[in-house]
Amino acid sequence: MEAKETTPAADAETRSKIARGVGQAAAGAHETIDTLSDAARPAVDRLASGAHVTVDRVASAATQAAETLGAKGATIKTAQDQLVESAREYVRQNPVAALGIAVATGFVLSRLLSSK
């Protein structure tokens, strides 16, 4: 095999061709990326819009649930306070009966909870 000698002008021309080819490939890649980006943008925008709507709906439902639980909590607290006051009043008016109920309840619970 015989080595082929190149001249500086031939080397410069080869480098120039390679540089043009790389430049054209880069430009083509940029065009493809821009085309794909433009095509994907509406889909991404729709997805983002749908996600925002979903988040707003979930936040609204959570807020409504929290408000409902707050109102129910207040109702339960009021009922508890009334029940406790009613029990206190019963114990004041019927101390012997209340003591008998407490002893009977303790006896039943001890039998239920005993392991034997």
N, C-alpha and C positions, 0 to 999 in steps of 0.2 A: 504494500500500500504506500502510495505516495502522498506525503503531506502537502496540502494545498496552502499556498501562501496567500494571505489576504492583504489588501492595501488598506491604509487608514481610511480612505474614501469609502471602500466597501464596508468596513466595520461601522462607519458612521451611518451609512444607508441602512444597514441591518438594524442598528439600534433605533433608528428613526422609524422603521417599519414596526418594530416591536412596540415602541412607545405609542404609535398610532393605534395599533391593535389593542393594546391595554386600555388606551383612552376610549376607544369605541366600545369595548366590552364594559367598561365602567359606566359609560353613558347609557348603554342598553340596560344594565342592571338598575341604574337609577330610574329609568323610565318604567321598568317593570315594577319596582317598589312603589313608585308613585301611582301607577295604575291599580295595583293591588290595594294600596292604602285608600285610594278614592272609592274603590268598590266595597271595601270593608266598612268604611265610615258610616253609611246609613244603618247597617246592621248593628254596629257598636252603639250608635246613638239610640236606636230602638231598644236595645237591651238595657242601656243606662236609664232611659226614660221609664221602662217597665220596672226596673229595680227601684227607682225613686218612688213610683206609685205604690209598689208593694211595701216599702219601708214606711211610707206615710200611712197606709192602711193598718199595718201592724202597730204602729205607734198610737194611732187613734183607738184601736181596739184595746190596747194595753192601758191607755189612759182611762177609757170608759170602764174597764174591769177594775182598775184601782179605785175609781170613784164609787163604783157599786160596792166593792168590798169595804170601803171606808164607811159608807152609809149602813151597810149590814152590820159592821162592827159596832157602830154607835147604837144600833137597835138591840143587838145582843147584849151590850154593856148595860143598857137601860133595863132590859129584861132581867139580867143578872142582879142588878141593884134592887129591883122590885122583889125578886124571889128571896134575896137575903133579908130584906126588910120584913117581908111576910113571915119568914121563918123566925126571925127575932121576935116579932109580935106574938106568934103562936107560943113560943117558949115563955114569954112574959105572962101570957094569959093562962097557959097550961103547963106549969113547970113539972108536975109529977108525971103527966102523960109524956112530955118531951124526954124526961129521964128514962122512962120505961121504953120508949121507942129507941133511944140511944143504946140502952143495954141490949135490947133484942137485936138490933142491927149489928152490934159488936159480936154477939154470940153467933149469929148467922154467918157473918164474914169470917170469924175464926174457924168455923166448921168448913166453910167452902175453901179456905186457903190452907187448911192443915193438910199435910202430906199423907196422913194415915187414913 
